[in-house]
């Protein structure tokens, strides 16, 4: 009996050594895993400074919440995934850098996202539909998933007579429009030339209607209409464009017109789940580390040897 037990314990040691040898020779295993190639385009227009998110019992701006959500998303993306970054303002988007691998470039990606600021804008207008079209045109020949983040507030307001036509790019780019902000209108912070807070925007500080081209209303419904001198009427425009809320119905309409998905940004976990749909993933052979399985086998053998 003792001889059998001795042989058994020797067998456990020998088998453990063999497992360690195999682990040294084959520490990883090739398998297909979903990875992602994503381009984040972030709206940095002034309405994104509106504070209607809350974190740690403190109100923060839409732009700040977006940056924190994207930083959390970086941690979740598997290695070999790639992330690029761009910004939107006025009528177009500017790609700051093309997608880079998330694990090797994590620190640089995280710092770039944290550095996004409304002062990077080159103009004050916010033609979201035009900016989205410009973005899709830039990405139409690239195998990249677009994540376009905006509150959907156009400034000046949209003139329905001059809607953007997405026919040439519809369905050519996969991706998602992410709506940022709350559904209740809030004030938009105003800053002076030094970037310091200086109150909020009032009704007279922003255009309450579009004054480009021809009006989208029947002339009979326009107070003080004059075809030559006052095509939009002589009466002062009234509205709440100086306040800001998530224009979700507008973003949903843009998503339908472009063939993109839509998601409302409420937390980074939901954003990660929204990104995990099959059409966004790129099944790619990756080397999976399996040394943990070898270590578990050796541990079991040593426990058996001991007892």
N, C-alpha and C positions, 0 to 999 in steps of 0.2 A: 504493500500500500504506500509506504514511504517512497519507494522507488518511482512509483507511478506519479505521486504528487511532485517529487523532485523533477521528473521529466516534464510534467505539465508546467511547472513554474519556469523551467528553462525555455520551454516552448513559448511562453508569454514574453520572455525577454527577447528571444530571437525574433519573434513576430513583431515586437515593438521596434526593434532595430531595422527590420525590413520596411516597416511602414515609414519610418523616418528617412530611409534611403529613397523610397519612392517619392516622398514629399520633396526631397531635394531635387530629384530628377524632373518631377512633374508638379510644380507648385501651383499651376493654374490650369484652367480648362476653357477651351474656346466654346462660346455659346452665343446665340443670337439674342440681343437685348435691345429694347427700344431706346434710341437716343434722339435728341432734338437739335435742330438748327433754327434758332429764333432771332428775329430782329425786333427789338423793343423800340417803338417810336413814341416819345412822351410829349404831350401837349404842355408847353411852358408859357402859354399866354396868361394874362393877368388874372383871369377868373379862376385859374388853378391855385391862386393864393387864398381863395375863400376857405375859411376854417369851418368845415362841417363834418370832420372826422374827429374821433376821440381815441386817445391812447394813453394809458397810465393816468386816467382821470384828468387829462389835459387835452384841450382842443388843439388840433393841428391842421395844417392846410392840406388840400387835396394833393398838391405836388409832394409834400413831405410824406404823406401816407403812401403814395405811389412808390416813392423811392424806397421806403422801408419794405413794402411788399415785394418789390423786385429783388432786393437784397436777400430776403427770405427765400425767394424762388431760386436764386442761384445755388443755395445750399442743397436744394432738393434735386436739381438736375443731375443726372448720372454723368460720370466722366465720359469723355469723348463727345458730349453735347457741345454745341457752340452757340455763343450769344454775341449779337451785335447791338449797337446802341445808336439812336438818332433822336432828334428833337423836331417838333413841329411848331411853327408860328407863321402868321400872315397867310400865304397861299401855298406854301411848300414845306417839305421836310428836308432836313440836312442829316445825312448819315455821318455820324462822328467816327465810327470805325466798323469795318466788316466783322462778321462773326469770328470769335476766337474760342479756343477750347476752355471750358469752364474750370477745370481743375488746375491746369498749369497757369491760367490767367485769372484765377479767382480774385486775387488782391487788386489787380488793375481794374477788373470789371467792377468790383465793389466800390472802389474809390471813384470811378467814373460816374457811377449811378448816384453816389452820395454828393457829387459835385454839381449835379444838374440844378440850374437856377433860372428863375424867370428873367434875370438880367442878361441871359445869353440870347434873348430874342432880338432879331434885327428889325422888327416892325411891330406895331401895336395891333394891327388887324388880326382877326381870327376867322379865316375862311376855311372851315374844317373840311367841307366837301372837296374843295380844290386841293387842300393839303393831302387828303386821303388819296385822291386821284394821282397826284404827283408821286406819292409814296408807292402806289401800286405800279405805276409806270417804271419806277426805278427797280422794283423787285420782280417784274414780270418774267425775266429770263433767269431767275435764280431759284434754286431749290431751297427756299427759306420760308419759314412760317412767320407771318407778320403778327405782332401784338401791338395794336394801335390804341393808345390810351388817351382819352379826352373826356371832358365834361359835356361836350356837345353844344356849347354855347357859341354861336357865330356872332361876330361883331365886325361890321354892322349886321343887323338881323338879315336873314335870308329873304331875297326877293324871288318869289316862286316863279316869276317869269324867266329867271335865268338859272334854273337848276343845273347842277353839274351832270353831265352825261357819262356814265360809267360803262357804256356798251363795249368799248374797245378792251377793257381790262377785266370785265366780269368773269369770275371763275378761273382766272389765270394765276392768281395768288391764293394760297391757302392761309388761313389765319383767323384772327379774332379781334373784334373791336371791344375794348374794355371801357365801360362807362364809369367815370370817377365822380364822386360827389353825392350829396344827399338830395332828396326829392323836394325839400322845402327851401324856398329862396332865402339866401343869406347875403349880407353885405360883402363887398369886394374891397379888401384893404388897398389903401393908396400909399405910395412911397415917394419921398422926395428924391432929388438928384443924387443924394448920398446913400440912397437905399434904406433910409430910416422911415418908419411908419409915420404917416401924416394924415390920419383919418381914413375915411372911406369914400368911395365914389358916390356922387349924387346923381339925380336925374339929369342935370344939365351937363354932366361930365362925359357922357357917352351918347352915341347916336341911338335914338329910340326906334328908328326905322331905317330901311335902306333908301338912299336917294340916288342910286345908280340906275341909269337907263330909263325905262318906262315903268310906271307903277303897275302893280299886279292886280289892282282893283279897278272896277268899272268907274270911269270918270264921274258918273252921277253920284257915287258914294264918297267922293273925295271933297272935303270941305275946302272952298276957295280954289278949286281946280282952274288952272290956266294952261292950256296945251303947250304954250311957248315959254312962259315965264315961271309957272308954278305947277309943273306936271304932278307933283305930289301934294299940292294944296298949299294954302297960305297959313293954315292953322298950325300952331306948334304941336309937334308930335308928343304924345303921351305914352308912357309905358313903364315897365319895370326892368329894363335892360341893365340898369345899374345894380340890380340884385342878380344873384346867380344860383342856379340849381342844376342838377343833372337833367339834361334834355334827353331822356331815355328813349322816348318815342322817335325822336329824330335819328338817334344813333341806330335804333332798330331798323329804321327805314334805310339808312346808309348800308347797314349790314345786308339787307335783302337785295339792294341794288348792286352790291359788289360781289355777292356770293360768299361773304365772310360770316363767321359765327358772331354771337354777341354774348357778353358776360358783364354783369354789374359787379364792380369791385367793392367787396365788403370785408374780406380778410384774405390773407395770402394763401391759406389752406384751400379755400374755394377756387382761387385763381390757379393753383397748381392742379386741382382736379379738372378744371376747365381746359387746361392745356393737354391733359392726358387722354386725348381721343385718338383713335387709330390713324386717322388721316394726317395728323401732325407728327407722328412718330416715324423714325427711319430705322427699321430693323437692321442692325449691324453686328457682325461678329465681334465680340469683345472677349478679352482674356479675364475670366472670373477667378479670383483668388480662392482656392479650395484648401489652403493649408489648415484652416480651422477644422475641417472634417478629419484630416490626418491627426491633428492634435487630440481631437475627441476620441479617436480610435486608440491612440497610445494611452490616453488617460484611463480608458476602460480596461485595457490590458494590464496596466499597472495596478489598478484597483483589484482586479482578479488575482494578480500575482501576490498582492499583499494579504488578501483574505483567504 
